[in-house]
Amino acid sequence: MKYKIGICDDDAAQRAYLAEIVADWTRKRHHLTEVKQYSDAKAFLFEYAEEKDFDILLLDIEMPEVSGIELAKTVRRENAGVQIVFVTGYYEYFSDGFDVSALHYLVKPVDAGKLLPVLDRAAENLSCRQRCVLVSTPDADRKLSLGDILYVEAQNVYVIVHTVRGDYRTRSTLAKFAQQLDETFFKVHRSYVAGLKYIMKITRSGITMTNGDQIPISRGMYDQVHAALIKYL
């Protein structure tokens, strides 16, 4: 698989340094990559309007006019799979990444030994996104990427597959449908299987997904779901 990587930072030296680390990762892991550098968010978004096929983004947070956080929010509205890594000099921005499901934060000056495993995780996540399930609906059979599935809900003899692109209803038991899923999903309730990457908040009474949907959590399951979420992260 070829990875298209965008580096956006208003510091030219920082962009060059990150590009060197990416090049080193490319050689060591024998990947194919296309790396593009941008001096600010506007320059990136101008090109992104025409080319939306980025796989990994390395984003500075503090940039003039449009911040890295705002850039990420714009991208995330259309692309659920792109792997977003923030590079920042300030710890106080860490909580902002939950809104855009950031893969990781790195504090400047970036250590190559820390960025390389993050890139490995990004590649692994992208690989998982290539897996699909086939869902039979009344009008057509649809191929859905696992990486697009928010959660699966059982309703009588059907399951509702909630995805970033819409909901799909198919005749199946939850147990049977769950056999098609992978370790990035967890059964949080007898009627719900949640995608760990899309869990935004978990309490002992329920789970909030990144799209705002609230789903229940079974009594006594909090610790198991919390452990699965920590392991995934």
TORMARPA-507128 format. One record per residue (C-alpha): x, y, z; residue in one letter. Coordinates in Angstrom, 3 decimals, decimal comma. Layout:
// residues N
<pt c1="X" c2="Y" c3="Z" resn="a"/>
...
// end
This chain:
// residues 233
<pt c1="0,000" c2="0,000" c3="0,000" resn="m"/>
<pt c1="1,208" c2="3,484" c3="-0,815" resn="k"/>
<pt c1="0,712" c2="6,108" c3="1,874" resn="y"/>
<pt c1="0,074" c2="9,744" c3="1,071" resn="k"/>
<pt c1="1,386" c2="11,853" c3="3,944" resn="i"/>
<pt c1="0,858" c2="15,545" c3="4,542" resn="g"/>
<pt c1="3,120" c2="17,625" c3="6,804" resn="i"/>
<pt c1="1,726" c2="21,022" c3="7,769" resn="c"/>
<pt c1="3,858" c2="23,376" c3="9,878" resn="d"/>
<pt c1="4,714" c2="27,039" c3="9,525" resn="d"/>
<pt c1="8,322" c2="26,299" c3="10,553" resn="d"/>
<pt c1="10,296" c2="25,222" c3="7,459" resn="a"/>
<pt c1="13,012" c2="23,541" c3="9,544" resn="a"/>
<pt c1="10,398" c2="21,536" c3="11,428" resn="q"/>
<pt c1="8,751" c2="20,428" c3="8,185" resn="r"/>
<pt c1="12,074" c2="19,280" c3="6,787" resn="a"/>
<pt c1="12,930" c2="17,457" c3="10,007" resn="y"/>
<pt c1="9,604" c2="15,583" c3="10,069" resn="l"/>
<pt c1="10,016" c2="14,714" c3="6,386" resn="a"/>
<pt c1="13,421" c2="13,197" c3="7,165" resn="e"/>
<pt c1="11,903" c2="11,009" c3="9,875" resn="i"/>
<pt c1="9,138" c2="9,899" c3="7,510" resn="v"/>
<pt c1="11,737" c2="9,087" c3="4,847" resn="a"/>
<pt c1="13,680" c2="7,021" c3="7,389" resn="d"/>
<pt c1="10,474" c2="5,187" c3="8,368" resn="w"/>
<pt c1="9,753" c2="4,542" c3="4,690" resn="t"/>
<pt c1="13,169" c2="2,947" c3="4,178" resn="r"/>
<pt c1="13,091" c2="0,867" c3="7,347" resn="k"/>
<pt c1="9,568" c2="-0,474" c3="6,814" resn="r"/>
<pt c1="9,878" c2="-0,800" c3="3,019" resn="h"/>
<pt c1="6,763" c2="1,281" c3="2,438" resn="h"/>
<pt c1="5,878" c2="3,425" c3="-0,543" resn="l"/>
<pt c1="5,075" c2="7,006" c3="0,406" resn="t"/>
<pt c1="4,220" c2="10,325" c3="-1,173" resn="e"/>
<pt c1="5,049" c2="13,195" c3="1,176" resn="v"/>
<pt c1="3,715" c2="16,720" c3="0,695" resn="k"/>
<pt c1="4,691" c2="19,718" c3="2,809" resn="q"/>
<pt c1="2,596" c2="22,806" c3="3,563" resn="y"/>
<pt c1="3,561" c2="26,040" c3="5,277" resn="s"/>
<pt c1="0,084" c2="26,715" c3="6,676" resn="d"/>
<pt c1="-3,393" c2="25,271" c3="6,963" resn="a"/>
<pt c1="-4,816" c2="27,381" c3="4,125" resn="k"/>
<pt c1="-2,235" c2="26,022" c3="1,686" resn="a"/>
<pt c1="-3,126" c2="22,487" c3="2,697" resn="f"/>
<pt c1="-6,896" c2="22,999" c3="2,533" resn="l"/>
<pt c1="-6,618" c2="24,620" c3="-0,906" resn="f"/>
<pt c1="-5,034" c2="21,451" c3="-2,268" resn="e"/>
<pt c1="-7,204" c2="19,168" c3="-0,149" resn="y"/>
<pt c1="-10,285" c2="20,567" c3="-1,878" resn="a"/>
<pt c1="-9,073" c2="18,775" c3="-5,028" resn="e"/>
<pt c1="-7,131" c2="15,856" c3="-3,536" resn="e"/>
<pt c1="-8,796" c2="14,192" c3="-0,551" resn="k"/>
<pt c1="-6,750" c2="11,003" c3="-0,600" resn="d"/>
<pt c1="-4,353" c2="11,688" c3="2,268" resn="f"/>
<pt c1="-3,661" c2="8,773" c3="4,601" resn="d"/>
<pt c1="-1,570" c2="10,378" c3="7,361" resn="i"/>
<pt c1="-1,365" c2="14,009" c3="8,504" resn="l"/>
<pt c1="1,359" c2="15,474" c3="10,730" resn="l"/>
<pt c1="-0,067" c2="18,786" c3="11,902" resn="l"/>
<pt c1="1,363" c2="21,629" c3="13,898" resn="d"/>
<pt c1="-1,363" c2="23,032" c3="16,155" resn="i"/>
<pt c1="-0,330" c2="26,670" c3="16,423" resn="e"/>
<pt c1="-0,337" c2="28,169" c3="12,945" resn="m"/>
<pt c1="-1,381" c2="31,641" c3="11,743" resn="p"/>
<pt c1="-5,030" c2="32,256" c3="10,784" resn="e"/>
<pt c1="-6,169" c2="28,608" c3="10,808" resn="v"/>
<pt c1="-4,937" c2="26,262" c3="13,540" resn="s"/>
<pt c1="-4,080" c2="22,606" c3="13,131" resn="g"/>
<pt c1="-7,150" c2="21,727" c3="15,196" resn="i"/>
<pt c1="-9,457" c2="23,603" c3="12,803" resn="e"/>
<pt c1="-7,711" c2="22,035" c3="9,825" resn="l"/>
<pt c1="-8,262" c2="18,564" c3="11,339" resn="a"/>
<pt c1="-11,955" c2="19,278" c3="11,989" resn="k"/>
<pt c1="-12,441" c2="20,251" c3="8,347" resn="t"/>
<pt c1="-10,765" c2="17,084" c3="7,124" resn="v"/>
<pt c1="-12,565" c2="14,838" c3="9,605" resn="r"/>
<pt c1="-15,998" c2="15,954" c3="8,368" resn="r"/>
<pt c1="-15,313" c2="14,094" c3="5,117" resn="e"/>
<pt c1="-12,631" c2="11,564" c3="5,994" resn="n"/>
<pt c1="-13,060" c2="9,213" c3="8,931" resn="a"/>
<pt c1="-9,992" c2="7,153" c3="8,139" resn="g"/>
<pt c1="-7,140" c2="9,627" c3="7,800" resn="v"/>
<pt c1="-4,622" c2="9,217" c3="10,633" resn="q"/>
<pt c1="-4,043" c2="12,554" c3="12,368" resn="i"/>
<pt c1="-0,927" c2="13,187" c3="14,453" resn="v"/>
<pt c1="-0,551" c2="16,536" c3="16,180" resn="f"/>
<pt c1="2,866" c2="18,067" c3="16,767" resn="v"/>
<pt c1="2,821" c2="20,803" c3="19,376" resn="t"/>
<pt c1="4,916" c2="22,613" c3="21,902" resn="g"/>
<pt c1="2,071" c2="22,892" c3="24,405" resn="y"/>
<pt c1="0,429" c2="20,191" c3="26,526" resn="y"/>
<pt c1="-2,787" c2="22,173" c3="27,013" resn="e"/>
<pt c1="-4,015" c2="21,307" c3="23,522" resn="y"/>
<pt c1="-4,188" c2="17,560" c3="24,160" resn="f"/>
<pt c1="-7,908" c2="17,503" c3="25,042" resn="s"/>
<pt c1="-8,819" c2="19,127" c3="21,719" resn="d"/>
<pt c1="-7,797" c2="16,005" c3="19,840" resn="g"/>
<pt c1="-10,797" c2="14,010" c3="21,085" resn="f"/>
<pt c1="-13,049" c2="15,984" c3="18,733" resn="d"/>
<pt c1="-11,149" c2="14,747" c3="15,688" resn="v"/>
<pt c1="-10,106" c2="11,266" c3="16,916" resn="s"/>
<pt c1="-6,409" c2="12,139" c3="16,775" resn="a"/>
<pt c1="-4,105" c2="9,149" c3="16,708" resn="l"/>
<pt c1="-1,409" c2="10,762" c3="18,862" resn="h"/>
<pt c1="0,243" c2="13,917" c3="20,123" resn="y"/>
<pt c1="3,968" c2="14,580" c3="19,969" resn="l"/>
<pt c1="5,608" c2="17,399" c3="21,861" resn="v"/>
<pt c1="8,309" c2="19,464" c3="20,178" resn="k"/>
<pt c1="11,153" c2="18,874" c3="19,770" resn="p"/>
<pt c1="9,953" c2="15,612" c3="18,249" resn="v"/>
<pt c1="12,047" c2="12,551" c3="18,981" resn="d"/>
<pt c1="12,363" c2="10,214" c3="15,989" resn="a"/>
<pt c1="12,159" c2="7,223" c3="18,325" resn="g"/>
<pt c1="8,670" c2="8,326" c3="19,337" resn="k"/>
<pt c1="7,369" c2="9,238" c3="15,891" resn="l"/>
<pt c1="8,374" c2="5,973" c3="14,208" resn="l"/>
<pt c1="6,061" c2="3,740" c3="16,312" resn="p"/>
<pt c1="3,244" c2="6,256" c3="15,832" resn="v"/>
<pt c1="3,667" c2="5,931" c3="12,072" resn="l"/>
<pt c1="3,616" c2="2,148" c3="12,514" resn="d"/>
<pt c1="0,272" c2="2,421" c3="14,327" resn="r"/>
<pt c1="-1,081" c2="4,680" c3="11,594" resn="a"/>
<pt c1="-0,119" c2="2,134" c3="8,944" resn="a"/>
<pt c1="-1,684" c2="-0,677" c3="10,959" resn="e"/>
<pt c1="-4,936" c2="1,266" c3="11,339" resn="n"/>
<pt c1="-5,012" c2="2,015" c3="7,624" resn="l"/>
<pt c1="-4,460" c2="-1,638" c3="6,883" resn="s"/>
<pt c1="-7,439" c2="-2,529" c3="9,084" resn="c"/>
<pt c1="-9,564" c2="-0,033" c3="7,169" resn="r"/>
<pt c1="-9,088" c2="-2,085" c3="4,020" resn="q"/>
<pt c1="-11,116" c2="-4,918" c3="5,555" resn="r"/>
<pt c1="-14,770" c2="-4,896" c3="4,603" resn="c"/>
<pt c1="-18,044" c2="-6,634" c3="5,421" resn="v"/>
<pt c1="-20,852" c2="-7,354" c3="3,001" resn="l"/>
<pt c1="-24,264" c2="-6,135" c3="4,147" resn="v"/>
<pt c1="-27,412" c2="-7,262" c3="2,344" resn="s"/>
<pt c1="-30,118" c2="-4,593" c3="2,353" resn="t"/>
<pt c1="-33,503" c2="-4,670" c3="0,564" resn="p"/>
<pt c1="-32,220" c2="-2,609" c3="-2,348" resn="d"/>
<pt c1="-28,648" c2="-3,884" c3="-2,732" resn="a"/>
<pt c1="-25,675" c2="-5,697" c3="-1,290" resn="d"/>
<pt c1="-23,253" c2="-3,134" c3="0,107" resn="r"/>
<pt c1="-19,583" c2="-3,470" c3="0,942" resn="k"/>
<pt c1="-18,764" c2="-1,527" c3="4,101" resn="l"/>
<pt c1="-15,283" c2="-0,797" c3="5,383" resn="s"/>
<pt c1="-14,727" c2="-1,893" c3="8,985" resn="l"/>
<pt c1="-13,013" c2="1,425" c3="9,563" resn="g"/>
<pt c1="-16,267" c2="3,271" c3="8,785" resn="d"/>
<pt c1="-18,446" c2="1,354" c3="11,281" resn="i"/>
<pt c1="-19,302" c2="3,333" c3="14,412" resn="l"/>
<pt c1="-21,332" c2="0,618" c3="16,127" resn="y"/>
<pt c1="-23,746" c2="-2,228" c3="15,437" resn="v"/>
<pt c1="-27,157" c2="-2,416" c3="17,076" resn="e"/>
<pt c1="-29,439" c2="-5,467" c3="17,354" resn="a"/>
<pt c1="-33,156" c2="-4,957" c3="16,690" resn="q"/>
<pt c1="-35,206" c2="-8,161" c3="16,830" resn="n"/>
<pt c1="-34,127" c2="-10,280" c3="13,840" resn="v"/>
<pt c1="-32,123" c2="-7,429" c3="12,291" resn="y"/>
<pt c1="-28,969" c2="-5,491" c3="13,000" resn="v"/>
<pt c1="-28,486" c2="-1,809" c3="12,232" resn="i"/>
<pt c1="-24,958" c2="-1,028" c3="11,102" resn="v"/>
<pt c1="-24,260" c2="2,602" c3="11,992" resn="h"/>
<pt c1="-21,435" c2="4,038" c3="9,890" resn="t"/>
<pt c1="-19,875" c2="7,442" c3="9,245" resn="v"/>
<pt c1="-21,727" c2="7,473" c3="5,913" resn="r"/>
<pt c1="-25,162" c2="6,343" c3="7,086" resn="g"/>
<pt c1="-27,094" c2="3,466" c3="8,648" resn="d"/>
<pt c1="-27,766" c2="0,082" c3="7,052" resn="y"/>
<pt c1="-30,340" c2="-2,511" c3="8,163" resn="r"/>
<pt c1="-29,750" c2="-6,162" c3="7,445" resn="t"/>
<pt c1="-31,306" c2="-9,419" c3="8,625" resn="r"/>
<pt c1="-28,874" c2="-11,099" c3="11,002" resn="s"/>
<pt c1="-28,206" c2="-11,840" c3="14,644" resn="t"/>
<pt c1="-25,688" c2="-9,649" c3="16,416" resn="l"/>
<pt c1="-23,535" c2="-12,666" c3="17,241" resn="a"/>
<pt c1="-23,380" c2="-13,767" c3="13,615" resn="k"/>
<pt c1="-22,622" c2="-10,282" c3="12,311" resn="f"/>
<pt c1="-19,933" c2="-9,745" c3="14,973" resn="a"/>
<pt c1="-18,000" c2="-12,713" c3="13,562" resn="q"/>
<pt c1="-17,100" c2="-10,497" c3="10,604" resn="q"/>
<pt c1="-15,612" c2="-7,799" c3="12,833" resn="l"/>
<pt c1="-12,108" c2="-7,592" c3="14,275" resn="d"/>
<pt c1="-10,369" c2="-6,707" c3="17,537" resn="e"/>
<pt c1="-11,118" c2="-2,997" c3="17,082" resn="t"/>
<pt c1="-14,734" c2="-3,748" c3="18,090" resn="f"/>
<pt c1="-16,064" c2="-4,675" c3="21,522" resn="f"/>
<pt c1="-19,441" c2="-5,988" c3="22,679" resn="k"/>
<pt c1="-20,500" c2="-3,412" c3="25,265" resn="v"/>
<pt c1="-24,096" c2="-4,592" c3="25,726" resn="h"/>
<pt c1="-26,185" c2="-7,589" c3="24,703" resn="r"/>
<pt c1="-27,579" c2="-5,486" c3="21,849" resn="s"/>
<pt c1="-24,545" c2="-3,361" c3="20,943" resn="y"/>
<pt c1="-21,047" c2="-3,795" c3="19,546" resn="v"/>
<pt c1="-19,017" c2="-0,578" c3="19,483" resn="a"/>
<pt c1="-16,052" c2="0,464" c3="17,366" resn="g"/>
<pt c1="-13,344" c2="1,339" c3="19,897" resn="l"/>
<pt c1="-11,882" c2="4,058" c3="17,668" resn="k"/>
<pt c1="-15,185" c2="5,953" c3="17,740" resn="y"/>
<pt c1="-15,793" c2="5,895" c3="21,502" resn="i"/>
<pt c1="-15,493" c2="9,462" c3="22,764" resn="m"/>
<pt c1="-16,608" c2="9,018" c3="26,368" resn="k"/>
<pt c1="-17,408" c2="6,085" c3="28,636" resn="i"/>
<pt c1="-19,211" c2="6,095" c3="31,981" resn="t"/>
<pt c1="-20,742" c2="3,327" c3="34,059" resn="r"/>
<pt c1="-24,159" c2="4,194" c3="32,643" resn="s"/>
<pt c1="-23,403" c2="4,599" c3="28,957" resn="g"/>
<pt c1="-21,082" c2="5,362" c3="26,075" resn="i"/>
<pt c1="-20,918" c2="8,436" c3="23,861" resn="t"/>
<pt c1="-19,721" c2="7,905" c3="20,310" resn="m"/>
<pt c1="-17,835" c2="10,533" c3="18,314" resn="t"/>
<pt c1="-20,975" c2="11,347" c3="16,293" resn="n"/>
<pt c1="-22,851" c2="12,139" c3="19,513" resn="g"/>
<pt c1="-24,912" c2="8,939" c3="19,662" resn="d"/>
<pt c1="-25,473" c2="7,494" c3="23,141" resn="q"/>
<pt c1="-25,429" c2="3,718" c3="23,543" resn="i"/>
<pt c1="-25,915" c2="1,652" c3="26,703" resn="p"/>
<pt c1="-23,267" c2="-0,343" c3="28,529" resn="i"/>
<pt c1="-24,165" c2="-3,533" c3="30,375" resn="s"/>
<pt c1="-24,042" c2="-3,540" c3="34,155" resn="r"/>
<pt c1="-20,599" c2="-4,636" c3="35,328" resn="g"/>
<pt c1="-19,001" c2="-4,154" c3="31,876" resn="m"/>
<pt c1="-17,382" c2="-0,776" c3="32,510" resn="y"/>
<pt c1="-13,986" c2="-2,137" c3="33,593" resn="d"/>
<pt c1="-13,769" c2="-4,532" c3="30,632" resn="q"/>
<pt c1="-14,718" c2="-1,881" c3="28,095" resn="v"/>
<pt c1="-12,344" c2="0,619" c3="29,702" resn="h"/>
<pt c1="-9,491" c2="-1,924" c3="29,556" resn="a"/>
<pt c1="-10,241" c2="-2,693" c3="25,879" resn="a"/>
<pt c1="-10,277" c2="1,010" c3="25,077" resn="l"/>
<pt c1="-6,939" c2="1,617" c3="26,834" resn="i"/>
<pt c1="-5,400" c2="-1,350" c3="25,019" resn="k"/>
<pt c1="-6,661" c2="-0,020" c3="21,688" resn="y"/>
<pt c1="-5,260" c2="3,460" c3="22,326" resn="l"/>
// end
